[in-house]
Amino acid sequence: MQSPIHVAPASKKSLWAGRLSSALAILFLLFDSAGKLLKPAPVVEGTVQLGYPESAILGIGIVELVCLALYVIPRTSIFGAVLLTGFLGGAVATHVRLGNPLFSHILFPVYIGALVWGGLFLLDGRLRALVPLRS
């Protein structure tokens, strides 16, 4: 038997900050996955330069879109955030392997992950109860 978790409702400022953070992450990831699904020449060239074969681009886009869909659905948002974290970790590893610049390339997926988790933290009281930032 589970005991109920009592969480304080988020303030209006927190709700709007969470919505904005999540919206920015969703828009970027949607744009990125759409590029992989539509495969315009710049996306294909960029992905091949990162060391991935052109045949992998569609699969990567589908995986990204599925993870994003799970994140957007409130009931599965935490699971989606976990999967997106793994997906973005692969992007970090790719940029590290290629020796790309730290702040513009290597850490960019970390910034997106921070938007994903920051938005979720501000919107979901259960997550705030699980990971309290204050004692």
N, C-alpha and C positions, 0 to 999 in steps of 0.2 A: 504494500500500500504506500502510495506516494503522499508525502505531506505537501500541502500547497505552498508555493513560494509567493510571499507577499512583496510586491515591488511598488515603489512610489512612482506615480505617473511622471512622465517627462514634461519639462516645462515647454511652453510654446517655442521658445528660442531653440531649445534642444531638438524639438521635432523638426523645425525648419532647417536647422543645420544638418541634421541627419538626412533629411530628404534631399538637400542640396548635395551633400557628399555622395550619397547613393546615386543620385541622378547623374552626376559627373562621371562616376565610375561606370554606370550602366551605358551612358552615351558613348564613352570611349570604347568600351568592350564591344558594344553593338556595331560601332563603326569598324573596329578591327576585324570582328568576325565576318561582317558583310564583305569586307575587302577580300578576305580569304575565300569566301563562298563564290564571289563574282570573279575573282582572279584577274583584275586588271594588270596590265604589264608592269607598273611600278611595284605592285605587291609581289608578283612572281619574281621579279628581279631582286627585290629586297630579301625575300625569303631564301632564295637560292644563294645570295651573298652571305646569309647567316649559316649556310651549310646544310640546308634541308633540301631534299629533292622536290621538284615541282609536283610530283605525284602525291606528296604528303600534305600539300597546302589545303586541299578540300577537307581531309580528315581532321586537321588541326582546327579549321574553322568550325566544323560540326561539333567537335569536343568543346570548344570555347562557347559556342552558342547554347549547348545543352547545360553547361555549368552556369552560364548567365541566366538561362530560363529558371533553373533551380534557385538561383539567388533572388530573382524577381518575385517568385511566388512566396508569400509570407510564411506559409507553413513549412517550406523547405529552405528558407533563406540562409540559415546557419550552415546547413549541409552544402548549399551552393557556394557559400563563402569559403568553406574548407576546400572544396574542389578548385575554386578559382585561385586560392592561395597556392595550391600545388601547380596549377597551370602557370601562374605568374612566376613561381620559383624556377620553372623550366626556362622561362625567358631570361631570368637573371643568370642562370647557369650558362645559357648560350652566349650572352654578352661577356661574361667573365672569360669563357673559353676563347673568345675572339680578341680579348684584350681591349675592348671598347672603353671609351671614357666613363668614369665612375658616375658623375652626377647626371649626365644627360642620357646615358644608355643603360648602364648596369642598374642604377637605382630607380629608373622610371617605372618598372613593374612594381617595385616596392611602394612607390607613391600611389599607384593605382590600388594596390592591396590595402594601403592605409585608408584610402577613401572607401573601399568596400567595407572594411571592418569598422572604421570610424562611424560611417553612416548607420551600420547595423547596431553598433553599440548605443548610439544616440536614440535609435528608434525602438529597440527591443529591450523591454524591462527585464526579461529573463536573462539576457546576456549581461546586462548591468549587474544583476544580482549574482551571477556566476563569477564575474570578474570585476569586483568592486575596486574602484580607483582610490577610494577613501577608506580609512579604517574606522 
